[in-house]
């Protein structure tokens, strides 16, 4: 079972990174078409994240602090790396300081942290 749990946590992290990146990109763009695209992408990843969260541990029980810290650290690192990649490709208006704010709201919504 621990191997499945670790895999679920990694899948959860990947989807959380996707949500955070798309929320930050949504704030950076002004075109409605792109904002709608980023919003839809983040909603899909959020729903998938909720399913993984429920499989890892029942929502009534909190995750162990070690898991919470691991998830938060990994998501912050990977989201920043992804957004830095977008910046290097010419994206403008990306506010890296939003990463932690978006992640904190997301973790609260999923009852992770």
VOBA-1610 file (N, C-alpha, C; in pm, whole numbers, padded with zeros to 5 digits, always signed):
BEGIN
Unk+00081-00122+00000Unk+00000+00000+00000Unk+00085+00127+00000Unk+00199+00133+00072Unk+00277+00257+00072Unk+00322+00299-00067Unk+00351+00202-00155Unk+00393+00238-00289Unk+00279+00309-00362Unk+00157+00259-00345Unk+00043+00324-00409Unk+00023+00463-00351Unk+00040+00476-00221Unk+00022+00605-00154Unk+00123+00706-00207Unk+00249+00664-00217Unk+00352+00754-00269Unk+00323+00794-00413Unk+00274+00702-00492Unk+00239+00733-00631Unk+00123+00832-00635Unk+00023+00810-00550Unk-00091+00902-00543Unk-00046+01042-00501Unk+00047+01049-00407Unk+00098+01180-00365Unk+00169+01249-00480Unk+00249+01175-00556Unk+00318+01234-00671Unk+00219+01281-00778Unk+00115+01204-00801Unk+00011+01245-00896Unk-00063+01368-00845Unk-00089+01372-00716Unk-00153+01490-00655Unk-00065+01613-00674Unk+00062+01598-00647Unk+00156+01710-00662Unk+00156+01761-00806Unk+00160+01671-00903Unk+00160+01711-01044Unk+00036+01792-01080Unk-00078+01749-01031Unk-00202+01822-01060Unk-00208+01955-00986Unk-00156+01958-00864Unk-00152+02085-00789Unk-00061+02186-00859Unk+00051+02139-00911Unk+00141+02228-00987Unk+00066+02285-01106Unk-00007+02201-01176Unk-00083+02245-01293Unk-00186+02351-01254Unk-00256+02330-01143Unk-00355+02428-01098Unk-00288+02561-01066Unk-00179+02556-00990Unk-00110+02679-00949Unk-00058+02754-01072Unk+00007+02684-01162Unk+00063+02748-01282Unk-00047+02813-01365Unk-00157+02743-01386Unk-00265+02798-01468Unk-00334+02916-01399Unk-00346+02912-01267Unk-00406+03026-01195Unk-00317+03149-01206Unk-00187+03131-01194Unk-00094+03245-01206Unk-00093+03297-01350Unk-00094+03207-01448Unk-00098+03251-01588Unk-00230+03322-01619Unk-00337+03275-01558Unk-00468+03339-01579Unk-00464+03485-01533Unk-00394+03510-01424Unk-00382+03647-01374Unk-00293+03733-01465Unk-00202+03668-01537Unk-00103+03742-01617Unk-00156+03786-01753Unk-00255+03716-01806Unk-00301+03748-01942Unk-00423+03839-01937Unk-00441+03914-02045Unk-00554+04005-02055Unk-00659+03957-02154Unk-00620+03866-02243Unk-00714+03816-02343Unk-00813+03719-02279Unk-00942+03742-02304Unk-01046+03658-02245Unk-01036+03512-02289Unk-00999+03490-02413Unk-00989+03353-02464Unk-00884+03276-02386Unk-00768+03336-02363Unk-00661+03270-02288Unk-00699+03254-02142Unk-00764+03354-02084Unk-00806+03345-01943Unk-00903+03228-01926Unk-00997+03214-02019Unk-01093+03105-02013Unk-01023+02969-02026Unk-00924+02962-02116Unk-00848+02838-02134Unk-00776+02800-02005Unk-00707+02895-01945Unk-00633+02867-01821Unk-00729+02831-01708Unk-00844+02895-01704Unk-00943+02865-01601Unk-00994+02722-01615Unk-01027+02683-01737Unk-01075+02546-01761Unk-00969+02443-01725Unk-00845+02469-01764Unk-00736+02376-01732Unk-00718+02362-01581Unk-00726+02473-01509Unk-00707+02465-01364Unk-00824+02393-01296Unk-00946+02412-01348Unk-01061+02342-01289Unk-01053+02191-01309Unk-01009+02149-01426Unk-00994+02006-01453Unk-00890+01946-01358Unk-00776+02012-01346Unk-00671+01961-01259Unk-00713+01964-01112Unk-00793+02063-01075Unk-00842+02071-00938Unk-00933+01953-00906Unk-01022+01918-00998Unk-01110+01804-00975Unk-01032+01674-00963Unk-00931+01659-01046Unk-00846+01540-01038Unk-00772+01539-00905Unk-00723+01654-00862Unk-00652+01665-00734Unk-00742+01623-00618Unk-00868+01663-00623Unk-00962+01627-00517Unk-00977+01475-00509Unk-00983+01409-00623Unk-00997+01263-00624Unk-00874+01196-00565Unk-00756+01245-00602Unk-00633+01188-00546Unk-00626+01213-00396Unk-00667+01331-00352Unk-00665+01363-00209Unk-00753+01267-00131Unk-00869+01237-00183Unk-00961+01145-00117Unk-00906+01002-00113Unk-00829+00964-00213Unk-00772+00830-00216Unk-00655+00816-00120Unk-00582+00925-00096Unk-00466+00921-00007Unk-00509+00905+00137Unk-00607+00984+00178Unk-00648+00989+00317Unk-00790+01043+00322Unk-00878+00988+00405Unk-01014+01042+00414Unk-01011+01192+00450Unk-01105+01266+00395Unk-01106+01411+00414Unk-01121+01451+00560Unk-01182+01365+00642Unk-01200+01398+00783Unk-01066+01397+00857Unk-00971+01319+00807Unk-00841+01309+00871Unk-00739+01393+00795Unk-00655+01461+00870Unk-00553+01542+00805Unk-00437+01453+00762Unk-00363+01502+00667Unk-00243+01432+00624Unk-00134+01454+00727Unk-00040+01361+00739Unk+00072+01383+00830Unk+00151+01508+00791Unk+00206+01577+00891Unk+00281+01701+00865Unk+00394+01681+00765Unk+00458+01565+00771Unk+00567+01536+00678Unk+00517+01539+00533Unk+00401+01479+00510Unk+00343+01479+00376Unk+00303+01619+00332Unk+00245+01696+00424Unk+00201+01832+00393Unk+00322+01917+00352Unk+00429+01909+00430Unk+00549+01987+00398Unk+00611+01942+00265Unk+00614+01812+00242Unk+00668+01759+00118Unk+00586+01809-00002Unk+00455+01802+00010Unk+00367+01846-00098Unk+00387+01994-00126Unk+00385+02074-00020Unk+00399+02219-00037Unk+00533+02256-00099Unk+00639+02199-00048Unk+00774+02228-00100Unk+00787+02190-00246Unk+00741+02070-00278Unk+00753+02021-00415Unk+00669+02103-00513Unk+00547+02138-00474Unk+00461+02218-00561Unk+00522+02356-00584Unk+00570+02419-00478Unk+00633+02552-00492Unk+00750+02546-00589Unk+00836+02447-00570Unk+00956+02434-00654Unk+00919+02411-00800Unk+00828+02317-00824Unk+00794+02282-00962Unk+00712+02391-01031Unk+00624+02459-00957Unk+00544+02567-01016Unk+00635+02684-01053Unk+00729+02717-00966Unk+00821+02827-00997Unk+00905+02793-01119Unk+00953+02670-01125Unk+01034+02627-01240Unk+00953+02638-01370Unk+00829+02593-01367Unk+00743+02598-01486Unk+00716+02743-01528Unk+00688+02828-01431Unk+00661+02968-01465Unk+00788+03040-01513Unk+00903+03004-01458Unk+01028+03063-01506Unk+01052+03021-01652Unk+01014+02900-01685Unk+01025+02853-01823Unk+00936+02938-01914Unk+00813+02966-01870Unk+00723+03050-01948Unk+00781+03191-01965Unk+00840+03243-01861Unk+00902+03376-01868Unk+01016+03374-01970Unk+01097+03268-01969Unk+01209+03259-02063Unk+01161+03249-02207Unk+01039+03201-02226Unk+00983+03191-02361Unk+00913+03320-02406Unk+00916+03422-02320Unk+00863+03552-02360Unk+00732+03593-02296Unk+00676+03511-02210Unk+00554+03550-02140Unk+00585+03669-02050Unk+00490+03764-02045Unk+00510+03881-01959Unk+00397+03892-01859Unk+00421+03966-01754Unk+00318+03991-01654Unk+00299+03879-01554Unk+00386+03780-01554Unk+00374+03668-01460Unk+00429+03712-01326Unk+00347+03701-01223Unk+00386+03742-01089Unk+00418+03617-01006Unk+00547+03590-00989Unk+00589+03471-00915Unk+00547+03475-00769Unk+00525+03596-00716Unk+00485+03607-00575Unk+00344+03552-00551Unk+00267+03531-00658Unk+00133+03474-00645Unk+00134+03323-00620Unk+00245+03259-00648Unk+00252+03113-00637Unk+00213+03066-00497Unk+00276+03122-00396Unk+00250+03076-00260Unk+00108+03108-00215Unk+00059+03225-00254Unk-00079+03264-00218Unk-00181+03168-00280Unk-00165+03138-00407Unk-00255+03046-00476Unk-00245+02906-00414Unk-00123+02863-00385Unk-00103+02731-00327Unk-00167+02720-00189Unk-00152+02822-00106Unk-00212+02818+00028Unk-00364+02805+00021Unk-00427+02880-00069Unk-00572+02870-00087Unk-00612+02731-00135Unk-00533+02678-00225Unk-00559+02546-00282Unk-00547+02437-00175Unk-00443+02444-00094Unk-00423+02345+00012Unk-00536+02353+00115Unk-00582+02472+00146Unk-00695+02486+00238Unk-00822+02425+00178Unk-00844+02451+00050Unk-00963+02398-00017Unk-00964+02246-00017Unk-00847+02186-00035Unk-00837+02041-00038Unk-00815+01980+00100Unk-00813+02064+00202Unk-00793+02019+00341Unk-00663+01942+00356Unk-00559+01999+00294Unk-00426+01936+00302Unk-00343+02006+00410Unk-00344+02136+00411Unk-00257+02206+00505Unk-00326+02290+00594
//
